[in-house]
Amino acid sequence: MAKMALGNLKVLDLSHLIAGPYCTRLLAGFGADVIKVEKPGDGDTARKIGPFLDDLPGPERSTLFLYLNSNKKSLTLNLKSKAGLKIVRQLVEQSDVVVESFKPGVMKRLGLDYDSLKTINPGLVMAYVSNFGQTGPYRDFKSSQLISWGMSIGMYTPSGAGSRPLQIGGWIAHYITGLFATAGIATALFQRNKTGLGQYVDTSMQESLMMMATFPSTYYSYTGIVHMDVGGRGFGCIPTRDGTYIGPSVFTAQHIERMLAMLDMTDMLQDPRVQPGNFALHRDEIGAIVADKIRQCSNAQELFEKSIEWNVPFGLVPSTKEILESAQHKERQFFEQVDHPVMGKATMPGAPFKMSQTPWRGSTPAPLLGQHNEEILCQTLGYSKEDLSRMREQNTI
């Protein structure tokens, strides 16, 4: 088997929910050995978030948890116990990376902050994942995906003045944050390979999302002017006759010219409203005319493929079935099959990107709660089975 990019990396995952676990999922997918520490009894909060198999909640029935935690090992530890904290420190000694997502200050109170842990492992890279970062005036504020999205101007970009604030669907803010944490860890590891010294990576959800809407924020920072020509106004997602939605994302004069030609609307190229410098002022009017034309198209997939040929940025909104049957996804083998002891056989997304010389690891199913307690504590750390029995009685594991 070809060597994986992170095949020699050992990661201790103290994170929960989505952003941190997505970060460690990426690390695990590229070969890292990831130990996920969970609370005894309850486990990661994501185990309580659906959708669930057959709509029946249960710690081993969450499809969200299944996706986020493939290729990991589960160790239950009570971090409020002295024995639990001792075990964490023992694992830190053997780890290259620690990822945590508790509220700012919790790690310091537990003696598990970077300044404490680097004394036992100077080469450690530690990633903090939080709503607003470890410092600053907002660090202790409560938040949610909706709040973070709004405070990062994410709702401004697809809405515009006079429109209702909107957020992109799903848990996109958490996934973006996890991706930035992964990039920060990779950068820190690159530096460690040169110096031998680790460092901490402070990942703020708000700042991560700000990076996804850079133009309006940068424009305002330099000019003090609120830039009103933002994406989405006048176009949005439009249904074709087959009921599938498609969305033009045109901004430049070339985009407009190609799109009108593609839609057999070249007569509009003489319309003064379409000319450079005028389009931004008449975007809504032009968008309504284009939307009427798109609604008359019989097949969204064909229109999407045509937009690729014409080099016009269009976005397709396929159904779940269409996503699974996508020729592109099949060609790059994007979806993977896992066989979970409770969930059974499941299809889920695989590598977000692939590298030719260091392949993505084929996914193993997310672990059962505490599935690897004995393996990690006995085989890795040298505890006896009697020690494990005592730890269970004392609610350490």
VEXDREN-2710 file (C-alpha; in Angstrom, 1 decimal):
% VEXDREN-2710
k/r/px/py/pz
1/MET/0.0/0.0/0.0
2/ALA/1.2/3.5/-0.8
3/LYS/2.4/5.7/2.0
4/MET/-0.3/8.1/3.3
5/ALA/0.5/11.7/3.8
6/LEU/0.0/11.7/7.5
7/GLY/0.7/8.0/8.2
8/ASN/3.2/8.8/11.0
9/LEU/1.0/11.3/12.8
10/LYS/-0.7/10.6/16.2
11/VAL/-3.6/12.8/17.0
12/LEU/-5.5/13.1/20.3
13/ASP/-9.0/14.4/19.6
14/LEU/-10.6/16.2/22.6
15/SER/-13.2/18.0/20.5
16/HIS/-16.9/17.4/20.1
17/LEU/-19.8/18.3/17.9
18/ILE/-18.8/19.2/14.3
19/ALA/-15.9/21.6/13.6
20/GLY/-13.2/19.9/15.7
21/PRO/-14.3/16.3/14.7
22/TYR/-14.4/17.3/11.0
23/CYS/-10.8/18.6/11.4
24/THR/-9.7/15.3/12.9
25/ARG/-11.7/13.3/10.3
26/LEU/-9.6/15.0/7.6
27/LEU/-6.4/14.2/9.5
28/ALA/-7.5/10.6/9.9
29/GLY/-8.5/10.3/6.3
30/PHE/-5.0/11.2/5.2
31/GLY/-3.5/8.5/7.5
32/ALA/-3.3/9.9/11.0
33/ASP/-3.9/7.6/14.0
34/VAL/-6.7/9.5/15.8
35/ILE/-7.8/8.7/19.4
36/LYS/-11.2/10.4/20.1
37/VAL/-11.8/11.0/23.8
38/GLU/-15.4/11.0/24.8
39/LYS/-17.4/11.5/28.0
40/PRO/-18.4/8.2/29.7
41/GLY/-22.0/7.3/29.3
42/ASP/-23.0/10.0/26.8
43/GLY/-20.1/10.4/24.5
44/ASP/-19.7/13.2/21.9
45/THR/-22.8/15.5/21.8
46/ALA/-23.0/14.7/18.0
47/ARG/-24.2/11.2/18.9
48/LYS/-27.5/13.0/20.0
49/ILE/-27.9/14.9/16.7
50/GLY/-29.8/13.4/13.8
51/PRO/-30.7/12.3/11.3
52/PHE/-30.8/8.9/13.0
53/LEU/-31.2/5.4/11.5
54/ASP/-34.9/4.7/11.1
55/ASP/-35.5/8.0/12.9
56/LEU/-34.8/6.3/16.2
57/PRO/-32.3/8.3/18.4
58/GLY/-29.4/6.5/19.9
59/PRO/-25.6/7.0/20.5
60/GLU/-24.8/4.5/17.7
61/ARG/-27.5/5.6/15.3
62/SER/-26.5/9.2/14.3
63/THR/-25.5/9.5/10.7
64/LEU/-23.8/12.9/11.5
65/PHE/-21.5/11.1/14.0
66/LEU/-20.9/8.3/11.6
67/TYR/-19.6/10.7/9.0
68/LEU/-17.5/12.9/11.2
69/ASN/-15.7/10.1/13.1
70/SER/-14.8/7.5/10.6
71/ASN/-11.2/6.1/10.9
72/LYS/-11.0/7.0/14.6
73/LYS/-10.7/5.1/17.9
74/SER/-13.0/5.9/20.8
75/LEU/-11.7/6.2/24.4
76/THR/-14.1/7.2/27.2
77/LEU/-12.5/9.4/29.9
78/ASN/-13.9/11.5/32.7
79/LEU/-11.8/14.7/32.4
80/LYS/-13.0/15.8/35.8
81/SER/-11.2/12.9/37.5
82/LYS/-7.5/12.8/38.4
83/ALA/-7.1/9.4/36.8
84/GLY/-8.7/10.7/33.6
85/LEU/-6.4/13.7/33.4
86/LYS/-3.4/11.5/34.1
87/ILE/-4.3/9.3/31.1
88/VAL/-4.8/12.3/28.9
89/ARG/-1.3/13.6/29.8
90/GLN/0.2/10.1/29.1
91/LEU/-1.4/10.2/25.6
92/VAL/-0.2/13.7/25.0
93/GLU/3.4/12.5/25.5
94/GLN/2.9/10.2/22.6
95/SER/0.9/12.6/20.4
96/ASP/1.9/15.0/17.6
97/VAL/-1.4/16.9/17.6
98/VAL/-4.1/17.7/20.1
99/VAL/-7.4/19.2/19.0
100/GLU/-9.9/20.6/21.5
101/SER/-13.2/22.5/21.2
102/PHE/-14.2/23.3/24.8
103/LYS/-15.1/26.9/25.9
104/PRO/-12.0/29.1/26.3
105/GLY/-10.4/28.7/29.6
106/VAL/-11.6/25.1/30.3
107/MET/-8.3/23.5/29.2
108/LYS/-6.3/25.9/31.4
109/ARG/-8.5/25.0/34.4
110/LEU/-7.9/21.3/33.7
111/GLY/-4.1/21.8/33.3
112/LEU/-4.4/20.7/29.7
113/ASP/-3.7/24.1/28.0
114/TYR/-0.8/24.4/25.5
115/ASP/1.6/26.1/28.0
116/SER/1.1/23.1/30.4
117/LEU/1.3/20.4/27.8
118/LYS/4.3/21.6/25.9
119/THR/6.4/21.0/29.0
120/ILE/5.8/17.3/28.6
121/ASN/5.9/17.4/24.8
122/PRO/7.8/20.3/23.3
123/GLY/7.0/19.2/19.8
124/LEU/3.2/19.2/20.4
125/VAL/0.9/21.1/18.0
126/MET/-2.3/22.0/19.8
127/ALA/-5.4/23.4/18.0
128/TYR/-8.1/25.3/19.8
129/VAL/-11.4/25.4/18.0
130/SER/-14.0/27.9/19.4
131/ASN/-16.6/30.5/18.4
132/PHE/-14.5/33.6/18.8
133/GLY/-11.0/32.5/19.6
134/GLN/-9.1/32.2/22.9
135/THR/-8.6/36.0/23.3
136/GLY/-10.5/39.2/22.5
137/PRO/-13.7/40.8/23.8
138/TYR/-16.0/38.1/22.4
139/ARG/-14.1/35.0/23.6
140/ASP/-16.6/34.1/26.4
141/PHE/-19.7/35.0/24.4
142/LYS/-22.2/32.2/23.6
143/SER/-22.9/31.6/20.0
144/SER/-24.4/29.3/17.4
145/GLN/-24.0/28.7/13.7
146/LEU/-26.6/31.3/12.9
147/ILE/-25.0/33.9/15.2
148/SER/-21.5/33.2/13.9
149/TRP/-22.7/33.4/10.3
150/GLY/-24.4/36.7/10.9
151/MET/-21.4/38.2/12.8
152/SER/-19.0/37.2/9.9
153/ILE/-21.2/39.1/7.3
154/GLY/-22.1/35.7/5.9
155/MET/-25.8/36.8/5.8
156/TYR/-25.0/40.0/4.1
157/THR/-23.3/38.5/1.1
158/PRO/-26.2/36.5/-0.3
159/SER/-28.9/38.9/0.7
160/GLY/-28.3/42.6/0.1
161/ALA/-30.0/45.7/1.3
162/GLY/-33.7/45.3/2.0
163/SER/-33.6/41.6/1.8
164/ARG/-34.1/39.1/4.6
165/PRO/-30.9/37.8/6.2
166/LEU/-30.1/34.3/5.1
167/GLN/-27.6/31.6/5.9
168/ILE/-26.4/28.7/3.8
169/GLY/-28.0/25.4/4.7
170/GLY/-26.6/22.6/6.8
171/TRP/-23.7/22.9/9.2
172/ILE/-21.5/24.7/6.7
173/ALA/-20.1/27.2/9.2
174/HIS/-18.7/24.3/11.4
175/TYR/-17.2/22.5/8.4
176/ILE/-15.5/25.7/7.2
177/THR/-14.0/26.2/10.7
178/GLY/-12.8/22.6/10.8
179/LEU/-11.1/23.0/7.4
180/PHE/-9.3/26.1/8.6
181/ALA/-8.2/24.3/11.8
182/THR/-6.8/21.5/9.6
183/ALA/-4.8/24.0/7.5
184/GLY/-3.4/25.6/10.6
185/ILE/-2.3/22.3/12.0
186/ALA/-0.6/21.4/8.6
187/THR/1.2/24.7/8.7
188/ALA/2.4/24.2/12.3
189/LEU/3.6/20.7/11.5
190/PHE/5.5/22.0/8.6
191/GLN/7.3/24.4/10.9
192/ARG/7.8/21.8/13.5
193/ASN/9.6/19.6/11.0
194/LYS/12.1/22.4/10.6
195/THR/12.6/23.5/14.2
196/GLY/11.4/20.5/16.3
197/LEU/9.1/22.8/18.3
198/GLY/5.4/22.8/18.3
199/GLN/2.9/25.6/18.7
200/TYR/-0.8/26.3/19.2
201/VAL/-3.3/27.0/16.5
202/ASP/-6.2/29.3/17.6
203/THR/-9.2/28.8/15.2
204/SER/-12.2/31.1/15.5
205/MET/-15.4/30.2/13.7
206/GLN/-16.2/33.9/13.2
207/GLU/-12.8/34.7/11.7
208/SER/-12.9/31.5/9.6
209/LEU/-16.2/32.6/8.1
210/MET/-15.0/36.1/7.5
211/MET/-12.4/34.6/5.1
212/MET/-15.3/33.3/3.0
213/ALA/-16.7/36.8/2.4
214/THR/-13.5/38.7/2.0
215/PHE/-14.4/41.3/-0.7
216/PRO/-17.2/43.2/1.2
217/SER/-15.3/43.2/4.5
218/THR/-12.0/44.2/2.9
219/TYR/-13.7/46.9/0.8
220/TYR/-15.3/48.3/3.9
221/SER/-12.0/48.1/5.9
222/TYR/-10.2/50.2/3.4
223/THR/-12.9/52.6/2.3
224/GLY/-15.5/52.8/5.0
225/ILE/-18.1/52.2/2.3
226/VAL/-20.7/49.4/2.5
227/HIS/-20.4/47.7/-0.8
228/MET/-23.9/46.9/-2.0
229/ASP/-23.3/45.0/-5.2
230/VAL/-23.3/41.6/-3.5
231/GLY/-23.9/38.2/-5.0
232/GLY/-27.4/36.7/-5.2
233/ARG/-29.6/39.7/-5.8
234/GLY/-31.5/39.4/-9.1
235/PHE/-30.6/35.8/-9.7
236/GLY/-30.6/33.3/-6.9
237/CYS/-31.7/29.7/-7.5
238/ILE/-34.2/29.2/-10.3
239/PRO/-36.2/26.0/-11.1
240/THR/-36.2/24.6/-14.6
241/ARG/-39.2/22.7/-16.0
242/ASP/-38.0/19.4/-14.5
243/GLY/-38.2/21.0/-11.1
244/THR/-34.4/21.0/-10.4
245/TYR/-33.0/24.4/-9.3
246/ILE/-30.0/26.0/-10.9
247/GLY/-28.2/29.3/-10.0
248/PRO/-26.2/31.7/-12.2
249/SER/-23.3/33.3/-10.4
250/VAL/-22.3/36.0/-13.0
251/PHE/-20.5/39.1/-12.0
252/THR/-18.2/40.2/-14.9
253/ALA/-19.0/41.6/-18.3
254/GLN/-17.6/38.3/-19.8
255/HIS/-19.9/36.3/-17.6
256/ILE/-22.9/38.3/-18.8
257/GLU/-22.0/38.1/-22.5
258/ARG/-21.4/34.4/-22.4
259/MET/-24.6/33.7/-20.4
260/LEU/-26.8/35.6/-22.7
261/ALA/-25.3/33.9/-25.8
262/MET/-25.6/30.5/-24.1
263/LEU/-29.3/31.2/-23.5
264/ASP/-29.9/32.5/-27.0
265/MET/-30.5/36.0/-25.7
266/THR/-27.9/37.8/-27.7
267/ASP/-30.4/40.5/-28.6
268/MET/-30.1/41.8/-25.0
269/LEU/-26.4/42.5/-25.5
270/GLN/-27.5/45.8/-27.0
271/ASP/-29.6/46.7/-24.0
272/PRO/-27.9/49.7/-22.2
273/ARG/-28.7/48.0/-18.8
274/VAL/-26.3/45.2/-19.6
275/GLN/-23.4/47.5/-20.6
276/PRO/-20.3/47.6/-18.2
277/GLY/-21.0/50.1/-15.4
278/ASN/-24.7/49.7/-15.7
279/PHE/-25.3/46.1/-14.9
280/ALA/-24.9/46.5/-11.1
281/LEU/-27.6/49.2/-11.1
282/HIS/-30.1/47.0/-13.1
283/ARG/-29.1/43.5/-11.8
284/ASP/-32.6/42.8/-10.4
285/GLU/-34.3/43.7/-13.7
286/ILE/-31.9/41.7/-15.8
287/GLY/-32.1/38.9/-13.4
288/ALA/-35.8/38.6/-13.7
289/ILE/-35.6/38.4/-17.5
290/VAL/-32.9/35.7/-17.3
291/ALA/-34.9/33.8/-14.6
292/ASP/-37.9/33.6/-17.0
293/LYS/-35.7/32.2/-19.7
294/ILE/-34.2/29.6/-17.4
295/ARG/-37.6/28.5/-16.2
296/GLN/-38.4/27.5/-19.7
297/CYS/-35.4/25.2/-19.9
298/SER/-36.5/21.6/-19.8
299/ASN/-33.5/20.0/-18.0
300/ALA/-31.3/21.6/-15.3
301/GLN/-28.5/19.0/-15.7
302/GLU/-28.2/19.7/-19.4
303/LEU/-28.1/23.4/-18.8
304/PHE/-25.5/23.0/-16.1
305/GLU/-23.3/20.9/-18.5
306/LYS/-23.8/23.6/-21.2
307/SER/-22.7/26.3/-18.8
308/ILE/-19.4/24.4/-18.3
309/GLU/-18.8/24.3/-22.0
310/TRP/-19.5/28.1/-22.3
311/ASN/-17.4/28.8/-19.2
312/VAL/-20.2/30.5/-17.3
313/PRO/-20.4/29.9/-13.6
314/PHE/-23.7/28.1/-12.8
315/GLY/-24.5/26.1/-9.7
316/LEU/-26.7/23.0/-9.8
317/VAL/-28.9/22.1/-6.8
318/PRO/-29.4/18.3/-7.3
319/SER/-31.5/15.9/-5.3
320/THR/-29.8/13.3/-3.1
321/LYS/-30.4/10.7/-5.7
322/GLU/-28.8/12.9/-8.4
323/ILE/-25.8/13.5/-6.2
324/LEU/-25.2/9.8/-5.8
325/GLU/-25.7/9.2/-9.5
326/SER/-23.4/12.1/-10.6
327/ALA/-21.0/11.0/-13.3
328/GLN/-18.3/13.3/-11.8
329/HIS/-18.7/11.7/-8.3
330/LYS/-18.6/8.2/-9.8
331/GLU/-15.5/9.0/-11.9
332/ARG/-13.5/10.3/-8.9
333/GLN/-15.0/7.6/-6.6
334/PHE/-16.1/10.3/-4.2
335/PHE/-18.5/8.2/-2.2
336/GLU/-17.4/5.4/0.1
337/GLN/-19.1/2.4/1.7
338/VAL/-18.7/1.6/5.3
339/ASP/-20.2/-1.3/7.3
340/HIS/-21.1/-0.2/10.8
341/PRO/-22.1/-2.8/13.4
342/VAL/-25.3/-0.9/14.3
343/MET/-26.0/1.3/11.2
344/GLY/-25.2/-1.5/8.7
345/LYS/-23.9/-0.6/5.3
346/ALA/-23.9/3.1/4.5
347/THR/-22.7/5.4/1.7
348/MET/-21.0/8.6/2.7
349/PRO/-18.7/11.3/1.2
350/GLY/-15.0/10.4/1.1
351/ALA/-11.9/12.5/0.3
352/PRO/-12.5/16.2/-0.3
353/PHE/-9.5/16.1/-2.6
354/LYS/-7.0/13.4/-3.6
355/MET/-3.2/13.4/-3.8
356/SER/-1.6/11.2/-6.4
357/GLN/1.3/9.8/-4.3
358/THR/-0.3/9.7/-0.9
359/PRO/-3.8/8.3/-1.1
360/TRP/-6.9/8.9/1.1
361/ARG/-7.5/6.1/3.5
362/GLY/-10.6/4.0/2.8
363/SER/-13.0/4.7/5.6
364/THR/-13.6/2.4/8.5
365/PRO/-16.9/3.0/10.4
366/ALA/-17.1/5.4/13.3
367/PRO/-16.3/3.7/16.6
368/LEU/-18.8/2.5/19.2
369/LEU/-18.7/4.5/22.4
370/GLY/-15.6/3.3/24.3
371/GLN/-14.9/0.6/21.7
372/HIS/-11.1/1.0/22.0
373/ASN/-10.8/1.5/25.8
374/GLU/-8.9/-1.8/26.4
375/GLU/-6.7/-1.5/23.3
376/ILE/-5.6/2.0/24.2
377/LEU/-5.3/1.7/28.0
378/CYS/-3.9/-1.9/28.1
379/GLN/-1.9/-2.3/24.9
380/THR/-0.7/1.3/24.4
381/LEU/-0.4/2.6/28.0
382/GLY/0.2/-0.6/29.8
383/TYR/-2.7/-0.7/32.3
384/SER/-4.0/-4.1/33.4
385/LYS/-7.6/-5.4/33.0
386/GLU/-7.9/-5.0/36.7
387/ASP/-7.0/-1.4/36.4
388/LEU/-9.8/-1.0/33.8
389/SER/-12.4/-2.6/36.1
390/ARG/-11.4/-0.2/38.9
391/MET/-11.6/2.7/36.5
392/ARG/-15.1/1.7/35.5
393/GLU/-16.2/1.5/39.1
394/GLN/-14.8/4.9/39.8
395/ASN/-16.4/6.4/36.6
396/THR/-13.0/7.2/35.1
397/ILE/-13.8/5.5/31.8
END
